[in-house]
Amino acid sequence: MTTLHPIEEHELKTLAGKTIIVTGGASGIGRATVLLAHAAGANIAVADLNESDGKRLETELKERILFVQTDVTVWESVIALFEATVQCFGGVDSVFANAGGAFPDGFLDDEVDEGGKLRAPSMKSIEVNLYGAVYTSKAAIHYFGKESYKQHQLVLTGSAASFLDTPPLFLYGASKAGVLGLMRGLRSTTRAKNITVNMIAPWMTVTAQVPDWLKKVWGDLPANDPEGVARALVIPLLRPELNGRTIWVAGNKAIELEQRLDTIRPQWMGEELSASIQEGQERMGAGDSF
């Protein structure tokens, strides 16, 4: 692992004049990211399904701010977000695909319908966390391409659940593992388009949605606050040389995982197989992601 140096105030100044889209930007980690980037002088498009919170944030910040009510699970809604942002600010420099949530899925429940047939589990976690990231990433890459001479950044919000077991949120874990797979799939290809792709993986983050019983159980283990995660989220914008990285955030400290995982692959895969895998990846154009 590699500990990333905390961002410094002079780095934040480089955001001035940039146009940034933040999905899920009206509350929690998204809102903290909006406030941080806006204070640094960026133009911000806030996308959120919650209209009242979004409008309140727009009123609070007054200028260089646009709220667009957006359902990231609906392609047309995502495209409308990007169109509105371009119309308002003239382009898009960076995108935080941050919208998400942990939704009960009933995966192990034997609920049946009126006819006695087993009901399907709720797919909301997959739709919001994974479909939303896919739709936002697809749109971002397209609109970045309209100013391909610029360097652009796409930052995906994954989770500790991208790596760790998270029962009983089975489909939440599946969705966040999918976000990690999306980042890894894109990272070696989009760099040629002048786009970096990175993922943030917050561990326990204390927001209004975290119940008191969980805070009590967590005790003195390292926990994040939204502002701490926001400062990790903007790292790929401030250090644009970073690409294909997973930034784990615990206790508001940022740790990079991908390079270390890549380095130790021969230890858990074996030298011979690891070398063959690397050669295969390189032949397919996916061998140099960093």
TAGIZI-V977099 format. One record per residue. N is the residue number from 1. RES is the residue in one small letter. SS is DSSP state (@ for helix, = for strand, . for the rest). Layout:
n->N res->RES ss->SS
n->N res->RES ss->SS
This chain:
n->1 res->m ss->.
n->2 res->t ss->=
n->3 res->t ss->=
n->4 res->l ss->.
n->5 res->h ss->.
n->6 res->p ss->.
n->7 res->i ss->.
n->8 res->e ss->.
n->9 res->e ss->@
n->10 res->h ss->@
n->11 res->e ss->@
n->12 res->l ss->@
n->13 res->k ss->@
n->14 res->t ss->@
n->15 res->l ss->@
n->16 res->a ss->.
n->17 res->g ss->.
n->18 res->k ss->.
n->19 res->t ss->=
n->20 res->i ss->=
n->21 res->i ss->=
n->22 res->v ss->=
n->23 res->t ss->=
n->24 res->g ss->.
n->25 res->g ss->.
n->26 res->a ss->.
n->27 res->s ss->.
n->28 res->g ss->@
n->29 res->i ss->@
n->30 res->g ss->@
n->31 res->r ss->@
n->32 res->a ss->@
n->33 res->t ss->@
n->34 res->v ss->@
n->35 res->l ss->@
n->36 res->l ss->@
n->37 res->a ss->@
n->38 res->h ss->@
n->39 res->a ss->@
n->40 res->a ss->.
n->41 res->g ss->.
n->42 res->a ss->.
n->43 res->n ss->=
n->44 res->i ss->=
n->45 res->a ss->=
n->46 res->v ss->=
n->47 res->a ss->=
n->48 res->d ss->=
n->49 res->l ss->.
n->50 res->n ss->.
n->51 res->e ss->@
n->52 res->s ss->@
n->53 res->d ss->@
n->54 res->g ss->@
n->55 res->k ss->@
n->56 res->r ss->@
n->57 res->l ss->@
n->58 res->e ss->@
n->59 res->t ss->@
n->60 res->e ss->@
n->61 res->l ss->@
n->62 res->k ss->.
n->63 res->e ss->.
n->64 res->r ss->.
n->65 res->i ss->=
n->66 res->l ss->=
n->67 res->f ss->=
n->68 res->v ss->=
n->69 res->q ss->=
n->70 res->t ss->.
n->71 res->d ss->.
n->72 res->v ss->.
n->73 res->t ss->.
n->74 res->v ss->.
n->75 res->w ss->@
n->76 res->e ss->@
n->77 res->s ss->@
n->78 res->v ss->@
n->79 res->i ss->@
n->80 res->a ss->@
n->81 res->l ss->@
n->82 res->f ss->@
n->83 res->e ss->@
n->84 res->a ss->@
n->85 res->t ss->@
n->86 res->v ss->@
n->87 res->q ss->@
n->88 res->c ss->@
n->89 res->f ss->@
n->90 res->g ss->.
n->91 res->g ss->.
n->92 res->v ss->.
n->93 res->d ss->.
n->94 res->s ss->=
n->95 res->v ss->=
n->96 res->f ss->=
n->97 res->a ss->=
n->98 res->n ss->.
n->99 res->a ss->.
n->100 res->g ss->.
n->101 res->g ss->.
n->102 res->a ss->.
n->103 res->f ss->.
n->104 res->p ss->.
n->105 res->d ss->.
n->106 res->g ss->.
n->107 res->f ss->.
n->108 res->l ss->.
n->109 res->d ss->.
n->110 res->d ss->.
n->111 res->e ss->.
n->112 res->v ss->=
n->113 res->d ss->.
n->114 res->e ss->.
n->115 res->g ss->.
n->116 res->g ss->.
n->117 res->k ss->.
n->118 res->l ss->=
n->119 res->r ss->.
n->120 res->a ss->.
n->121 res->p ss->.
n->122 res->s ss->.
n->123 res->m ss->.
n->124 res->k ss->@
n->125 res->s ss->@
n->126 res->i ss->@
n->127 res->e ss->@
n->128 res->v ss->@
n->129 res->n ss->@
n->130 res->l ss->@
n->131 res->y ss->@
n->132 res->g ss->@
n->133 res->a ss->@
n->134 res->v ss->@
n->135 res->y ss->@
n->136 res->t ss->@
n->137 res->s ss->@
n->138 res->k ss->@
n->139 res->a ss->@
n->140 res->a ss->@
n->141 res->i ss->@
n->142 res->h ss->@
n->143 res->y ss->@
n->144 res->f ss->@
n->145 res->g ss->@
n->146 res->k ss->@
n->147 res->e ss->@
n->148 res->s ss->.
n->149 res->y ss->.
n->150 res->k ss->.
n->151 res->q ss->.
n->152 res->h ss->=
n->153 res->q ss->=
n->154 res->l ss->=
n->155 res->v ss->=
n->156 res->l ss->=
n->157 res->t ss->=
n->158 res->g ss->.
n->159 res->s ss->.
n->160 res->a ss->@
n->161 res->a ss->@
n->162 res->s ss->@
n->163 res->f ss->.
n->164 res->l ss->.
n->165 res->d ss->.
n->166 res->t ss->.
n->167 res->p ss->.
n->168 res->p ss->.
n->169 res->l ss->.
n->170 res->f ss->@
n->171 res->l ss->@
n->172 res->y ss->@
n->173 res->g ss->@
n->174 res->a ss->@
n->175 res->s ss->@
n->176 res->k ss->@
n->177 res->a ss->@
n->178 res->g ss->@
n->179 res->v ss->@
n->180 res->l ss->@
n->181 res->g ss->@
n->182 res->l ss->@
n->183 res->m ss->@
n->184 res->r ss->@
n->185 res->g ss->@
n->186 res->l ss->@
n->187 res->r ss->@
n->188 res->s ss->@
n->189 res->t ss->@
n->190 res->t ss->@
n->191 res->r ss->@
n->192 res->a ss->@
n->193 res->k ss->@
n->194 res->n ss->.
n->195 res->i ss->=
n->196 res->t ss->=
n->197 res->v ss->=
n->198 res->n ss->=
n->199 res->m ss->=
n->200 res->i ss->=
n->201 res->a ss->=
n->202 res->p ss->=
n->203 res->w ss->.
n->204 res->m ss->.
n->205 res->t ss->=
n->206 res->v ss->=
n->207 res->t ss->.
n->208 res->a ss->.
n->209 res->q ss->.
n->210 res->v ss->.
n->211 res->p ss->.
n->212 res->d ss->@
n->213 res->w ss->@
n->214 res->l ss->@
n->215 res->k ss->@
n->216 res->k ss->@
n->217 res->v ss->@
n->218 res->w ss->@
n->219 res->g ss->.
n->220 res->d ss->.
n->221 res->l ss->.
n->222 res->p ss->.
n->223 res->a ss->.
n->224 res->n ss->=
n->225 res->d ss->=
n->226 res->p ss->@
n->227 res->e ss->@
n->228 res->g ss->@
n->229 res->v ss->@
n->230 res->a ss->@
n->231 res->r ss->@
n->232 res->a ss->@
n->233 res->l ss->@
n->234 res->v ss->.
n->235 res->i ss->@
n->236 res->p ss->@
n->237 res->l ss->@
n->238 res->l ss->@
n->239 res->r ss->.
n->240 res->p ss->.
n->241 res->e ss->.
n->242 res->l ss->.
n->243 res->n ss->.
n->244 res->g ss->.
n->245 res->r ss->.
n->246 res->t ss->=
n->247 res->i ss->=
n->248 res->w ss->=
n->249 res->v ss->=
n->250 res->a ss->=
n->251 res->g ss->.
n->252 res->n ss->.
n->253 res->k ss->=
n->254 res->a ss->=
n->255 res->i ss->=
n->256 res->e ss->=
n->257 res->l ss->.
n->258 res->e ss->@
n->259 res->q ss->@
n->260 res->r ss->@
n->261 res->l ss->@
n->262 res->d ss->@
n->263 res->t ss->@
n->264 res->i ss->.
n->265 res->r ss->@
n->266 res->p ss->@
n->267 res->q ss->@
n->268 res->w ss->@
n->269 res->m ss->@
n->270 res->g ss->.
n->271 res->e ss->@
n->272 res->e ss->@
n->273 res->l ss->@
n->274 res->s ss->@
n->275 res->a ss->@
n->276 res->s ss->@
n->277 res->i ss->@
n->278 res->q ss->@
n->279 res->e ss->@
n->280 res->g ss->@
n->281 res->q ss->@
n->282 res->e ss->@
n->283 res->r ss->@
n->284 res->m ss->.
n->285 res->g ss->.
n->286 res->a ss->.
n->287 res->g ss->.
n->288 res->d ss->.
n->289 res->s ss->.
n->290 res->f ss->.
